[in-house]
Amino acid sequence: MDIVSVGLIVNPIAGLGGPSGQKGSDAADIREIARRSGYSCTSPIRARRAVAQLSAQLERTGRRLRLFTGPGALGEDAARGLCTTTVLAGDAAGSPTTDVPANYGSTPDGDTPANGTSSAGDTRRLARLMAEAGVDLILFAGGDGTARDVLDAVGGSVPVLGIPAGVKIYSAVFALTPTAAGSLAAAWLAEGSRDVADRDVVDIDEELLRAGLASPALYGTLSVPVDPSRLQARKAATPASDANAVAALARAFVRGMDPRSTYILGPGGTTQAIGAELGLATTRLGVDVVRRDGLLAADADSHTLEAMLDAGFDGSPAVVVLTPLGGQGFVVGRGNQQVTARMLSRLPLQIVATDGKLASLAGRPLWVDSGNDDVDARLSGYAKVFTGAGTHTVYPVRRVLEETSGNTTTKEY
């Protein structure tokens, strides 16, 4: 049986700042705040889904997976029992490291801080070791910050693929879902040609992001397996020419709001324009709860939102209002993790977008990735997208099905 070698890097705290409303997980104090508030990390789970799909699909093609990964939470735990695993615990020069903590995460300077939290240097170190080991592909679970660390370490010298697990997932190097990552990787590894393309790595300064002042900046490109059907596009900024359309949409939406209802406004310039039309100081990159006559909760985390859900929003009907990411089309699961699958299972979803934003998708569908397959299935199909005064566009909404019982296959709906 042929053996293929793949590297796996897991940032186990990636995505922690999403449900907690922190817009990212890079800063050490924000990670601690999220932990004290009871938020748990999902990136190891998402990495395991990708590896399970990869291993099972390779076996069906007569190949066996050999995985090179980091110790413990850096990848070893996520891959346990799924395939042959080689743990890389040395630095780039081969000397051993010890006591890699489970609360690994990225810090801007790349040094290990005194509080014991590992740094971005661990991602870079593992990526370099994997390149030296001659792996065919590096898989990494995280967000844009992790993508930048991989870029710093290996550039375009080794093909890589991102498993979406962070808060900021704006780069074009990520698969649509964890299982899509595993399926894409397996199909590519089984091909003779193994075509790759340079795809953009973008990121946002989280301090500016929390102030609502930043847009993604290009940091470079990584070499990524070619598969347009299972890769996400890069986030695109709303063009200035669309400003009038956004304002008109907001005016029309506010005119149609039921004064008895509660509206959960997700992140984005379009939803912030709705808040501005109401005369409210809503959060461009957070989640706000509003009514026609006021702001009920600003920049709410998932605990606050679910407590309001359990209280029945004081007896009023409620609706979640989300806008897709420009260029990508993600409505759920990218930058709005405060809106949980549980909320989406109990409340109606209203999607709002200008005609220009939908046109920028070039025929690609809207995507949902709540982390709950039943919820994603319910949201999939066709949705009436509010585009302006008296107008709706019926647009396809899709998800990538995660593992199915007894047979890990990927299907698009």
BATI-240868 format. One record per atom (N, C-alpha, C): residue in one letter; x, y, z negated. Coordinates in pm, whole numbers, plus 50000, padded with zeros to 5 digits. Layout:
aXYZ/...
***
This chain:
m500864988050000/m500005000050000/m500885012450000/d500635021650093/d501405034050100/d501165042549976/i502225049349932/i502145058049814/i502295072449858/v501415081149811/v501545095449835/v501775102349701/s502615112549703/s502965119349578/s502335133249576/v501715136449464/v501015149149447/v501395154849311/g501615167849305/g501815174549178/g500505180149125/l500325179848994/l499135185448930/l499565194648816/i499145207248823/i499385217048717/i498035221748666/v497815220648537/v496565225148476/v496855236748381/n496185247848401/n496175258648302/n494965256148213/p495155250148096/p494005245448018/p493155256347956/i493605268847959/i492735279447908/i492115287748021/a492375283848146/a491785291148258/a490265290848247/g489645302148272/g488195303148268/g487625306348132/l488475306348028/l487985308647892/l487365322447877/g487905332247951/g487385345847939/g486125348448017/g485585338448088/g484375340548167/g483125341048081/p482715329948019/p481525330247934/p481605340447822/s482845343347776/s482995353047666/s482935367447714/g482755369447844/g482575382847898/g483845391047903/q485015384447906/q486285391647901/q486905393848039/k486275389448145/k486705391648284/k488015384848319/g488555376748232/g489805369848257/g490335363748130/s491435356048142/s491975348748027/s493455351148009/d493985361848067/d495435363748065/d495965368747931/a495255377747866/a495795383947745/a495615374747624/a496675373447543/a496655364147431/a495575367647330/d495335380647304/d494335384147203/d492935380747250/i492685381747379/i491375378247432/i491135363247423/r492175355447446/r492035340847431/r491665337447288/e492295344347192/e492015341447052/e490595345647015/i490165357147067/i488795361647044/i487805351547097/a488055346447217/a487145336647277/a487085323947195/r488235319447146/r488235307247066/r487475309046935/r487695320446869/r486995322846742/r485485323546763/s485075327446883/s483645328546913/s483045315146955/g483865304846962/g483355291546990/g483325287547135/y484085294547219/y484115290847360/y485175280247383/s484865270547468/s485815259847497/s486245260447643/c487365254147671/c487935254447806/c487375243047891/t487125245948016/t486615235748108/t487605232048217/s488745238948225/s489665236148335/s490205221848334/p490495215548217/p490925201548222/p489855192348280/i488585195148250/i487495187048304/i487415188548455/r487555200948502/r487485203548645/r488685197348717/a489865197648654/a491035191148714/a490835176148724/r490245170148620/r490025155748622/r489065151848733/r488045159848758/r487125156848869/r487875156349001/a488775166049020/a489535166549145/a490425154249161/v491125150549053/v492025139049060/v491245126149081/a490105124749015/a489285112649032/a488845111249177/q488405122149237/q488005121849377/q489185118349467/l490315124849442/l491515122649522/l491965108149517/s492065102549396/s492565089049380/s491645078849445/a490335080049419/a489375070449474/a489335071149626/q489365083049681/q489275084549826/q490545079549895/l491705081749833/l492955076549890/l492955061249891/e492455055249784/e492425040649778/e491595034849891/r490525041649929/r489695036650038/r490395037550173/t491475045350180/t492255046150304/t493515037550297/g493635029250192/g494785020550179/g496025027450124/r495825038450052/r496945045649993/r496785046449842/r497905047949772/r497875048949626/r498495062249585/l497905068449485/l498345081549438/l499385080149328/r500485087249344/r501455088949236/r501445103749200/l501105106649076/l500915120349032/l502085124948946/f502665136348982/f503665143148899/f502955154648827/t503085155148695/t502325165148621/t503065169448495/g502485178948424/g503065183648299/g502555175748181/p503215176948066/p502815169247948/p501515174247888/g500785165047827/g499585168647752/g498585176547831/a498225188047775/a497185196447835/a497595202747966/l498875202048002/l499335207848128/l499035198948248/g498385187548226/g497995178948335/g497905164248299/e498775159748210/e498795145548172/e497445141148118/d496845149048030/d495565145147970/d494465144148075/a494445153548170/a493395153648272/a493485141548364/a494695136248385/a494885125248479/a494885111448413/r494825111148281/r494995098448210/r494015087748258/g494575075948294/g493765064548334/g493295064748477/l493625075048553/l493125076148690/l494125071448795/c495425072548766/c496435069348866/c497785067948798/t498785063848876/t500165063348826/t500655077548805/t501175080348684/t501535094048648/t502975094848600/t503705104648654/t505045107848609/t504995121448542/v505345122248414/v505275134648339/v506605141848349/l506545154148397/l507725162548409/l507825171248285/a508835168848202/a508945176248077/a510265183748066/g510995184848177/g512255192048173/g512125205448242/d513165213948226/d513175226348299/d513735223848439/a513865234348519/a514295232648658/a515685226748668/a516485228148564/a517825222548565/a517865208348510/g516705203448462/g516615189748416/g516685187848266/s516895198348188/s516965196748043/s515565195347986/p515385187547879/p514045185047828/p513485196947753/t512175197747755/t511485207447671/t510665199747569/t510305206247460/t509555199547355/t508395208347309/d507425201947246/d506335209047180/d505585218547274/v505235213747392/v504385221947480/v503005222547419/p502515234247378/p501265234947303/p500045233047390/a498975228747327/a497735226547401/a497075239347443/n497455250647384/n496805263347419/n497625271047522/y498255263547613/y499035269447721/y498245279847797/g498915290347839/g498275300447922/g499295309947979/s498855318948067/s499755328148133/s499915340948053/t501145346048048/t501395359347997/t502175366848102/p502035380048110/p502605387448220/p504115386348233/d504845385648123/d506305386348132/d506975373148161/g506225362048150/g506805349048180/g507655343348069/d507775349947956/d508535344847843/d507605338447742/t508135329547660/t507315323147558/t507215332347437/p506035337347404/p505905346547293/p506045339547159/a506215347847057/a506505342446924/a505335334946864/n504125337546912/n502975330746851/n502815316446898/g503725311646983/g503695297547023/g502905294747147/t502235304747204/t501475302447326/t502435301947443/s502345291647525/s503215290647641/s502915301747739/s503805303047836/s503745314447926/s503535310148069/a503445320248155/a503385317748299/a504615310248345/g505705311048268/g506905303748304/g506695288848311/d505745283248236/d505485268948241/d504915264748376/t503995272748428/t503465269848561/t504565270448665/r505385280948658/r506455282448756/r507485271148743/r507805267648619/r508765256748598/r508265243648655/l507015240148626/l506455227648677/l506385227748829/a505985238948888/a505895239749033/a507265237449097/r508315243349037/r509665241349092/r510105226749079/l509815220648963/l510165206548945/l509445197649046/m508195200749073/m507435192749170/m508015194349310/a508405206649344/a509025208849474/a510325200949486/e511125200949378/e512385193449378/e512145178449386/a511015173649332/a510675159449338/a510165155349476/g509925165049562/g509495162049698/g508045158049712/v507175163549628/v505765160049638/v505195164549773/d504175157649818/d503525161149944/d502625173349929/l502095175349807/l501115186049784/l501105189349635/i500945202049602/i500745206249463/i499305210649445/l498605204449352/l497285208649310/l497435216649180/f496745227949170/f496785235349043/f495375239549006/a495045237948879/a493725241648826/a493855254548748/g493185264948793/g493255277948727/g492545288248811/g493035300548802/g492465311448879/g493545318748955/d493275331348987/d494215339149068/d495555341048998/g495555342548865/g496815344148794/g497695331748808/t497085319948800/t497835307548818/t498365306448961/a497545310849058/a497985310749198/a499205319649217/r499225331049149/r500385339949159/r501635333349101/d501475326048990/d502615319248929/d503185308649024/v502295301049089/v502745291049186/v503445297849303/l502875309049349/l503505316649457/l504905321149418/d505065326349297/d506375330749251/d507385319249249/a506905307149219/a507815295849201/a508245289449332/v507285287249422/v507605279249541/v507335286449672/g506685298249666/g506365305249789/g505595296149883/g505995295950009/g505335287350106/g506095274850136/s507015270650046/s507875259250074/s507175245850058/v506105245349981/v505365232949957/v503875235749978/p503145227050047/p501695229050057/p501045228349919/v500095237149895/v499405237649766/v497905239049789/l497145236149684/l495695237549690/l495175240449550/g494325250649538/g493775254349410/g492485247149377/i492405242449252/i491145237049196/i490495248549122/p489325253349163/p488745265249100/p488385262648954/a489045269948864/a488805267848721/a488945280648641/g489205291948706/g489425304348635/g488215313448636/v488425325648589/v487395336048597/v487525343348729/k488755348148756/k489045354748883/k489475344048983/i488665341549083/i488985331649186/i488715338349320/y489445349049345/y489235357049464/y490125352649580/s491195345149553/s492165341349655/s491585330849750/a492195329949867/a491715320749971/a492425307249965/v493085304149852/v493835291749839/v493075281149761/f491825283949724/f491025274849642/f489995267249725/a489775254749686/a488645247249741/a487355252649681/l486235248849741/l484945253749695/l484605248849554/t484925236249525/t484665230349394/t485795220749361/p485875215749237/p486905205849205/p486845193349293/t485655187849314/t485555175849395/t485895178649540/a485535190549589/a485945194449724/a487455194949735/a488135199349627/a489595199649627/a490165185549640/g489625176249561/g490105162449569/g489835156149703/s488655158749759/s488295153149888/s489135158850000/l489335172049996/l490165178750097/l491595173350091/a492135172449970/a493515167649954/a493655153450007/a492705144649976/a492785130850020/a492715129750172/a491805137150233/a491665136850379/a492935141950446/w493505152750390/w494715158650449/w495905149350434/l496045143050318/l497165133950294/l497095121550383/a495875117750423/a495705105950508/a495945108950655/e496025121950690/e496225125750830/e497705125050867/g497945122550994/g499315122551041/g499855136551059/s499005145851106/s499475159251138/s499695167951015/r498835166750916/r498905174650792/r499095189650821/d498175195050899/d498255209150936/d498055218150815/v498815228950809/v498695238850702/v498575252750764/a498075262050684/a497975276050726/a498305284850607/d498845296650635/d499115306450529/d497815313150489/r497525312850358/r496285318850308/r496615328250192/d495805338450178/d496115349650088/d495965346149941/v496905351149861/v496815351149715/v496565365649673/v495435367949607/v495095381249558/v494815380449409/d494935391649341/d494675391949198/d494335406249157/i493815407449035/i493415420348979/i494075421848843/d494525433848813/d494995437048679/d493795436648584/e493855427748483/e492675425748398/e492315438048316/e493295445948274/e492965457948197/e492145467648282/l492555469448409/l491775477948499/l490435471448532/l490445458048544/l489215450848573/l488185452948464/r488625452148337/r487685453948227/r487135468248223/a487895477648282/a487405491448292/a486585493648418/g486445483148500/g485655484148621/g486295492448730/l487635493148731/l488325502348821/l489135495348930/a489185482148931/a490135475349018/a489455467449128/s490215465349236/s489825456249341/s491015447249370/p490785435349429/p491895426049448/p492995431749536/a494245429349496/a495415433449573/a496125421049626/l496665421849746/l497355410649807/l498755409249748/y499105396949705/y500415394349648/y501285385749739/g500705379149836/g501475370649926/g500605359549981/t501235349650041/t500495338550099/t501105325250055/l500265315250045/l500685301650017/l500295292750135/s501025281950150/s500765272250256/s499705262450206/v498565262250274/v497395254750226/v496905245350336/p496485232950302/p495925223950403/p494755230350476/v494685227850606/v493635233850689/v492355225750677/d491295232150630/d489985225750619/d488955236550591/p488475243750692/p487565255050668/p486275251150595/s485825238750609/s484545234950549/s484615233350399/r485835231350343/r485945228950200/r486795239450128/l487255249650200/l488015260450140/l487155272850128/q487335280350020/q486635292950008/q487395304050081/a486665314250121/a487295325850184/a487825335350077/r488665344550118/r489135355150028/r488005364950003/k487925370049880/k486935380349849/k487245392849931/a486195398749986/a486335410950065/a485645422349992/a486285433849989/a485685445749927/a484525450750012/t483525456649946/t482405462550019/t482905474850093/p482695475650223/p483185487350297/p482475500050255/a483195511250265/a482615524050226/a481385527250310/s481355522150432/s480205524750520/s478925518350469/d479055508850373/d477875501850319/d477285509150199/a477905520250156/a477475527050034/a476035531650043/n475645537250156/n474275542150171/n473275530650165/a473645519250224/a472755507650221/a472605502350080/v473695502350002/v473625497849862/v472705507049782/a472855520149802/a472005529749728/a470545528149765/a470275525949894/a468895524049938/a468315511149881/l469125500649878/l468665488049819/l468325490049672/a469185497149599/a468945499349455/a467665507149432/r467435517549512/r466195525349496/r464965516649520/a465035508449625/a463895499949657/a463675489349548/f464745483849495/f464615473649392/f463975479549267/v464435491349226/v463905497649105/v462425500949123/r462045505549240/r460615508349264/r459765495949246/g460325484349275/g459555471949265/g459665464849132/m460405470449036/m460575463848907/m459295464148825/d458985453048762/d457825452048674/d458205458048538/p457505468148489/p457865474348361/p457745464948243/r457055453848260/r456905444148150/r458035433848149/s458855433448253/s459855422948269/s461245427248225/t462045417148195/t463455419048161/t464305414048276/y465385421448306/y466245418148419/y467675416348368/i468265404848400/i469655402148365/i470475405248490/l471185416548488/l471945421148603/l473375415748597/g473755407748695/g475095402348700/g476115412548748/p477385408448757/p478445417648799/p478305421748946/g478915433248978/g478985437349117/g478535451649139/g479025457549247/g478655471149280/g477185472749313/t476585462549374/t475175463349411/t474295463549287/t474575454749192/t473775454449070/t474055466648982/q475285471748985/q475565483948909/q474795495648968/a474605495649099/a473825506349162/a472375505849115/i471855493949088/i470505492749034/i470455499148896/g471465496348813/g471525502648681/g471615517748690/a472425522748783/a472565537148800/a471255543548843/e470515536548928/e469215541748972/e468235542548855/l468405533848757/l467585534248636/l468075544748537/g469235550748566/g469825560448474/g470535553948358/l471005541548377/l471635534048269/l473125532148297/a473925531748192/a475375529648205/a475655514648200/t475335507748309/t475575493448315/t477035490648351/t477415477948342/t478815473848355/t479055467948493/r479975473948568/r480205469348705/r480615454748711/l481455450448618/l481985436848624/l481545428448505/g480485432648438/g479905425048329/g478445421848357/v477775416148259/v476365412648269/v475575421248171/d474545427948221/d473725437048140/d472265432548144/v471575434848033/v470155431448024/v469375444548017/v468445446448112/v467755459248123/v466255457248141/r465545468048112/r464145469448152/r464005482948220/r462855485648273/r462655498448340/r462955510148247/d462695508048117/d462795519348024/d464055519047938/g465035510147967/g466225510747885/g467165498847899/l468325500347834/l469365490147834/l469245482047705/l469015469047718/l468845460347601/l470175454647552/a471075451647644/a472385446147607/a473375449547717/a474525455247679/a475545458947775/a476725449447768/d477235445347884/d478425436847893/d478285424747801/a477185417547815/a476845406647724/a477625393947756/d478025386547651/d478635373447673/d477545362847677/s477935350547703/s476935339947720/s476195336947591/h476865338147475/h476165335847349/h475045345947329/t475315358547358/t474285368947346/t473135366247440/l473445362747563/l472405360347663/l471545348247625/e472195337647578/e471405325747542/e470585328047416/a471075336247324/a470265339747207/a469025347547250/m469165356547344/m468015363947395/m467065354647470/l467635345047541/l466815335147611/l465995327047511/d466635322447403/d465935314547302/d464865322747230/a465095335747221/a464095344547158/a462985348447256/g463095343647378/g462035346247476/g462005360447527/f463145367747513/f463215381647558/f462025389647504/d461715387047378/d460635393947309/d459305392647381/g459095381047439/g457805378247502/g457655383347644/s458695389047703/s458565394347838/s459095384347940/p458545384148061/p459135375948167/p460545380748196/a461405371848241/a462795375648267/a463245369548399/v464175376548464/v464725371948591/v466215375248595/v467005366148650/v468435368448670/v468635374548808/v469375385448813/v469625392548939/v471125391848969/l471495385049076/l472895383349111/l473135387449256/t474345391949283/t474735395349419/t475945386849457/p476025382149581/p477155373749619/p478455381549629/l479555374549613/l480875380549635/l481065382949784/g481445394949818/g481655398249958/g482735389850022/g482465384650141/g483435376550212/g483445362050169/q483145359150042/q483145345349991/q481745339349993/g480755347049949/g479385341949946/g478995334949818/f479895334349718/f479525327749592/f478535336449515/v477405330649480/v476395337349399/v476545333349253/v476885320849229/v477035315449093/v478405308849080/g479095311448969/g480315304348938/g481605311548969/r481545324049014/r482745331849040/r482585345548975/g483215347348859/g483185360248792/g481915363348716/n480935354248717/n479695356648641/n479355344648553/q480395338548494/q480175326648411/q479435329448282/q479205342348250/q478355345548135/q476935340348157/v476505340048282/v475185334648317/v475345319548330/t474875312448229/t475145298048219/t474155289848300/a474525277348320/a473635268048389/a472315266548313/r472385266848181/r471165265748101/r470215277348130/m470755289348141/m469915300948173/m469295299448312/l470115294948407/l469635293548545/l468615282348558/s468625272848464/s467645262148468/s466285266648417/r466265277948344/r465015282348281/r464465295548335/l465295302748411/l464865315748461/l464935316248613/p464055323848675/p464165325548820/p465385333748857/l465915331248976/l467075338549026/l466665347149145/q466975359949138/q466785369049250/q468145373249303/i468435370049429/i469675373949493/i469445387049566/v470385396549548/v470285409449617/v471585411649695/a471455416449818/a472625419149902/a472195427450020/t473075436150066/t472775443850186/t472915434950308/d472325439250417/d472485431850542/d473955431050582/g474725441850551/g476135441850584/g476915431350508/k476585429450380/k477285419250301/k476985405350355/l475735402750391/l475395389750449/l476075387850584/a476145398450662/a476795397450793/a478275394350779/s478895399250668/s480325397050648/s480655382350625/l479655374150595/l479875359950575/l480005352350706/a479665358950818/a479835353150952/a479155339450964/g477965338450908/g477205326050919/g477455315950811/r478475318350724/r478705308950614/r477575310150513/p477285299450440/p476175299850344/p476565307250217/l475575309950134/l475815313849995/l476115301049917/w476995302249818/w477435290449743/w477065291649595/v476745280249534/v476505279649390/v477405268949329/d478005272149215/d478935263149146/d478815265648996/s477645262048940/s477375264848799/s478085255148705/g478605243948760/g479165233548676/g478145223048636/n476875225248672/n475805215748643/n475175211648776/d475315199048811/d474865194548943/d473355195948961/d472585193348854/d471135194448866/d470705208848892/v471355218248825/v471035232348846/v471425236548986/d472615232549031/d473055236049166/d472115230249271/a471615218049245/a470675211949339/a469375219949346/r468915224649230/r467665232449227/r467815245749300/l468995251649291/l469215264549353/l469505263449504/s469845251349548/s470225249549688/s468995249049778/g469235251849903/g468165252050003/g468175265150077/y467075272350067/y466985285650128/y466415295350025/a466985307150019/a466555317149922/a466145329849994/k465175337049935/k464795350149985/k465705360449921/v466605365949999/v467555375849951/v466955389749971/f466845397349863/f466315411049871/f467375419949936/t467025426050049/t467995434150123/t467595448850133/g466415452550085/g466015466650091/g464515468050081/a464035480150106/a462615483250089/a461745474350176/g460965465750112/g460025457150182/g460665446650269/t461975444050252/t462645434450340/t463355423650259/h463285411550310/h464015400250257/h464625392650374/t465725386250350/t466335377350448/t466365363350389/v465825353650462/v465885339750418/v467255334350457/y468025330150356/y469435326750379/y469755313350312/p470585304950376/p470915291950315/p471785293250192/v471455285450090/v472245284449967/v472665269849954/r473965267649934/r474465253949932/r475365251549812/r475555238849786/r476495234349684/r477225222349740/v478355218949681/v479055206749715/v478775196749605/l478205185549642/l477795175549543/l479015169649475/e478975168949343/e480065162949268/e479945147649273/e480735140849190/e480795126349197/e479415119949189/t479195110049275/t477955102449269/t478245089049205/s477235082949147/s477415070649071/s478025059749157/g479165054749112/g479785043149175/g480535046149304/n480455058549354/n481105061449481/n481375076449489/t482635080149473/t482965094349469/t483085099749611/t481995104849660/t481975110649794/t481555125249785/t481925132749884/t481585146949888/t480595149250001/k479475155249970/k478475158450071/k478065172950055/e477805179350166/e477385193350162/e475885194050183/y475225202150101/y473785203850113/y473475218050153/
***
